[in-house]
């Protein structure tokens, strides 16, 4: 398709015209670049005859006019305001801002139907060290709720949870809507995070409730394998104790017992460390009633 670059205005001194800007944004949408880099925009501009010298200015003006959104330096997203454009899914924004990353924790719980809560913040896991705009002290950016630094962009709040590279596993690529394929922790890894990061979920009760309600739909062998691969005695102890608490016993649980001890782990780190010692799982049981 050929575009008339001057269909709305003549180029200004910086080489920008409204027509060429809309043509570029439309071209990117038509070729499936709903989230795109400056380099991808340059290639699209070359295809429709827009000078390379005006691409940076064009992107800036398009962002000012809200035809596109600037996610971070060198990364943009289209909008549904142009023909062929679509509103970008929040999960796609989160996993594009930081690569590699996978939607996780409360966001993944909601996606998999493991909670009725609809989280306000998109959470993603990454092995990378993330520097949010608030950490750089940019004007207008403030520390997030609960003292956390959230990445605020395009009307979204995104929280990144950093893990060691060897613990970055258990994700799958899924379609969210018609246009976006993103990485989300699978059901078993999502459940494992309830025991790996109980503070994130307000305590161990969330993990217990999820196992109690959804154990039948879980691949328990995979869940146990994930826990062993995660490599934390505390996580294996919490998971094993909770599995038995909801009635799961036998060979599927036994591999976790070989990965606990010899020290005593506090079962729920969000509660007072007071209770009785459970020698089977090497935990201080501060969860059972009466503790």
MARLO-491707 format. One line per field, with one value per residue (C-alpha): residue number from 1; x, y, z. Coordinates in steps of 0.2 Angstrom, whole numbers, padded with zeros to 4 digits. Example, Ala and Ser with C-alpha at 12.3 -4.5 7.8 and 13.67 -1.06 7.14 Angstrom:
2
i <- [1; 2]
c1 <- [0062; 0068]
c2 <- [-0022; -0005]
c3 <- [0039; 0036]
//
This chain:
291
i <- [1; 2; 3; 4; 5; 6; 7; 8; 9; 10; 11; 12; 13; 14; 15; 16; 17; 18; 19; 20; 21; 22; 23; 24; 25; 26; 27; 28; 29; 30; 31; 32; 33; 34; 35; 36; 37; 38; 39; 40; 41; 42; 43; 44; 45; 46; 47; 48; 49; 50; 51; 52; 53; 54; 55; 56; 57; 58; 59; 60; 61; 62; 63; 64; 65; 66; 67; 68; 69; 70; 71; 72; 73; 74; 75; 76; 77; 78; 79; 80; 81; 82; 83; 84; 85; 86; 87; 88; 89; 90; 91; 92; 93; 94; 95; 96; 97; 98; 99; 100; 101; 102; 103; 104; 105; 106; 107; 108; 109; 110; 111; 112; 113; 114; 115; 116; 117; 118; 119; 120; 121; 122; 123; 124; 125; 126; 127; 128; 129; 130; 131; 132; 133; 134; 135; 136; 137; 138; 139; 140; 141; 142; 143; 144; 145; 146; 147; 148; 149; 150; 151; 152; 153; 154; 155; 156; 157; 158; 159; 160; 161; 162; 163; 164; 165; 166; 167; 168; 169; 170; 171; 172; 173; 174; 175; 176; 177; 178; 179; 180; 181; 182; 183; 184; 185; 186; 187; 188; 189; 190; 191; 192; 193; 194; 195; 196; 197; 198; 199; 200; 201; 202; 203; 204; 205; 206; 207; 208; 209; 210; 211; 212; 213; 214; 215; 216; 217; 218; 219; 220; 221; 222; 223; 224; 225; 226; 227; 228; 229; 230; 231; 232; 233; 234; 235; 236; 237; 238; 239; 240; 241; 242; 243; 244; 245; 246; 247; 248; 249; 250; 251; 252; 253; 254; 255; 256; 257; 258; 259; 260; 261; 262; 263; 264; 265; 266; 267; 268; 269; 270; 271; 272; 273; 274; 275; 276; 277; 278; 279; 280; 281; 282; 283; 284; 285; 286; 287; 288; 289; 290; 291]
c1 <- [0000; 0006; 0003; 0001; 0013; 0006; -0013; -0015; 0000; 0016; 0032; 0038; 0056; 0060; 0053; 0037; 0020; 0004; 0001; 0018; 0016; -0001; 0006; 0020; 0009; -0003; 0010; 0017; 0000; -0003; 0012; 0008; 0020; 0008; 0024; 0039; 0057; 0064; 0074; 0058; 0050; 0065; 0062; 0044; 0048; 0060; 0046; 0034; 0047; 0049; 0066; 0076; 0081; 0063; 0059; 0064; 0054; 0039; 0039; 0040; 0025; 0015; 0017; 0013; -0003; -0007; -0007; 0006; 0013; 0031; 0034; 0052; 0067; 0067; 0051; 0033; 0016; 0002; -0016; -0033; -0035; -0029; -0036; -0029; -0022; -0027; -0026; -0011; -0014; -0007; 0003; 0011; 0017; 0024; 0034; 0040; 0047; 0058; 0065; 0065; 0051; 0035; 0018; 0017; 0011; -0006; -0008; -0005; -0016; -0030; -0026; -0027; -0043; -0035; -0042; -0057; -0047; -0043; -0026; -0024; -0005; 0002; 0016; 0030; 0045; 0062; 0080; 0086; 0089; 0076; 0078; 0061; 0058; 0055; 0072; 0080; 0071; 0062; 0050; 0032; 0037; 0035; 0038; 0024; 0012; 0019; 0036; 0038; 0045; 0032; 0034; 0020; 0017; 0001; -0010; -0003; 0006; 0019; 0029; 0044; 0050; 0068; 0073; 0090; 0092; 0091; 0074; 0067; 0057; 0040; 0033; 0022; 0018; -0001; -0012; -0020; -0033; -0031; -0014; -0003; 0007; 0015; 0025; 0015; 0020; 0011; -0002; 0011; 0024; 0011; 0006; 0024; 0026; 0013; 0025; 0041; 0035; 0021; 0024; 0019; 0002; -0001; 0004; 0003; -0016; -0017; -0006; -0017; -0033; -0027; -0022; -0038; -0049; -0038; -0028; -0037; -0033; -0015; -0001; 0006; 0021; 0026; 0023; 0034; 0047; 0047; 0049; 0065; 0071; 0069; 0081; 0075; 0072; 0060; 0049; 0049; 0045; 0030; 0024; 0025; 0017; 0003; 0000; -0002; -0013; -0026; -0025; -0012; -0001; 0009; 0023; 0020; 0024; 0039; 0052; 0050; 0054; 0071; 0074; 0070; 0080; 0091; 0087; 0070; 0061; 0047; 0031; 0024; 0036; 0023; 0017; 0025; 0038; 0028; 0021; 0026; 0039; 0034; 0049; 0042; 0044; 0057; 0046; 0040; 0021; 0014; -0001; -0011; -0025; -0019; -0002]
c2 <- [0000; 0017; 0032; 0050; 0057; 0075; 0070; 0080; 0092; 0097; 0092; 0104; 0110; 0093; 0084; 0078; 0078; 0071; 0061; 0052; 0049; 0041; 0031; 0024; 0019; 0011; 0002; -0005; -0011; -0019; -0029; -0035; -0024; -0019; -0017; -0012; -0005; 0011; -0001; -0009; 0008; 0013; -0003; 0001; 0019; 0013; 0002; 0017; 0030; 0040; 0047; 0039; 0056; 0060; 0043; 0048; 0065; 0055; 0043; 0057; 0067; 0051; 0048; 0066; 0064; 0047; 0038; 0027; 0024; 0025; 0011; 0015; 0021; 0013; 0003; 0008; 0001; 0005; 0009; 0005; 0023; 0019; 0007; -0010; -0005; -0014; -0010; -0019; -0033; -0028; -0045; -0041; -0024; -0032; -0046; -0034; -0021; -0034; -0049; -0063; -0062; -0072; -0066; -0074; -0074; -0066; -0062; -0080; -0086; -0076; -0081; -0099; -0097; -0102; -0086; -0075; -0060; -0048; -0040; -0022; -0024; -0036; -0046; -0055; -0065; -0062; -0067; -0049; -0035; -0022; -0003; 0005; 0023; 0027; 0019; 0032; 0046; 0052; 0067; 0061; 0044; 0038; 0022; 0010; 0003; -0007; 0002; -0008; 0000; -0003; 0001; 0013; 0014; 0015; 0016; 0000; -0004; -0018; -0027; -0038; -0052; -0056; -0075; -0083; -0089; -0108; -0104; -0096; -0111; -0118; -0105; -0108; -0097; -0093; -0082; -0068; -0062; -0063; -0054; -0057; -0073; -0071; -0081; -0086; -0097; -0114; -0120; -0130; -0116; -0104; -0114; -0117; -0098; -0098; -0108; -0100; -0082; -0083; -0065; -0060; -0068; -0063; -0079; -0098; -0098; -0094; -0109; -0120; -0114; -0117; -0134; -0138; -0132; -0136; -0151; -0163; -0152; -0151; -0163; -0166; -0175; -0160; -0149; -0159; -0160; -0141; -0139; -0151; -0141; -0125; -0131; -0124; -0134; -0122; -0122; -0142; -0142; -0130; -0139; -0156; -0151; -0142; -0157; -0169; -0156; -0157; -0176; -0179; -0193; -0208; -0209; -0192; -0183; -0193; -0186; -0169; -0177; -0182; -0163; -0156; -0154; -0156; -0138; -0132; -0120; -0108; -0114; -0097; -0083; -0070; -0076; -0075; -0089; -0099; -0116; -0134; -0143; -0155; -0168; -0176; -0160; -0151; -0136; -0125; -0126; -0109; -0112; -0125; -0119; -0116; -0111]
c3 <- [0000; -0004; 0008; 0004; 0018; 0016; 0017; 0034; 0034; 0027; 0035; 0049; 0051; 0060; 0045; 0053; 0046; 0053; 0037; 0038; 0056; 0054; 0039; 0049; 0064; 0052; 0043; 0060; 0065; 0048; 0049; 0067; 0076; 0090; 0101; 0092; 0094; 0086; 0074; 0069; 0066; 0055; 0044; 0042; 0038; 0024; 0017; 0014; 0010; 0026; 0028; 0042; 0048; 0053; 0062; 0079; 0078; 0071; 0085; 0098; 0090; 0088; 0107; 0111; 0101; 0109; 0093; 0100; 0118; 0124; 0135; 0138; 0129; 0111; 0114; 0109; 0108; 0096; 0101; 0095; 0088; 0071; 0057; 0060; 0078; 0094; 0112; 0119; 0132; 0149; 0150; 0133; 0140; 0155; 0146; 0133; 0145; 0153; 0143; 0148; 0160; 0163; 0170; 0187; 0205; 0208; 0189; 0184; 0198; 0191; 0173; 0178; 0187; 0204; 0212; 0211; 0215; 0200; 0204; 0200; 0197; 0184; 0191; 0181; 0186; 0178; 0181; 0176; 0188; 0184; 0185; 0186; 0182; 0201; 0205; 0193; 0202; 0187; 0190; 0195; 0199; 0217; 0227; 0224; 0237; 0251; 0248; 0232; 0216; 0202; 0184; 0179; 0161; 0149; 0164; 0171; 0187; 0184; 0198; 0193; 0205; 0202; 0204; 0201; 0183; 0188; 0197; 0181; 0174; 0173; 0160; 0145; 0130; 0129; 0118; 0127; 0115; 0096; 0094; 0109; 0113; 0130; 0143; 0159; 0173; 0171; 0184; 0194; 0194; 0199; 0214; 0219; 0220; 0234; 0244; 0238; 0241; 0254; 0259; 0242; 0245; 0263; 0271; 0269; 0270; 0251; 0247; 0258; 0251; 0233; 0237; 0246; 0232; 0216; 0220; 0209; 0193; 0197; 0191; 0209; 0202; 0192; 0207; 0218; 0204; 0202; 0221; 0221; 0206; 0215; 0227; 0244; 0259; 0266; 0251; 0250; 0269; 0267; 0251; 0259; 0275; 0266; 0254; 0269; 0277; 0263; 0262; 0249; 0255; 0248; 0236; 0227; 0243; 0249; 0238; 0247; 0264; 0258; 0254; 0271; 0287; 0297; 0304; 0308; 0296; 0301; 0292; 0289; 0289; 0290; 0307; 0324; 0326; 0339; 0339; 0340; 0331; 0317; 0316; 0300; 0290; 0301; 0303; 0317; 0315; 0318; 0307; 0315; 0327; 0345; 0340]
//
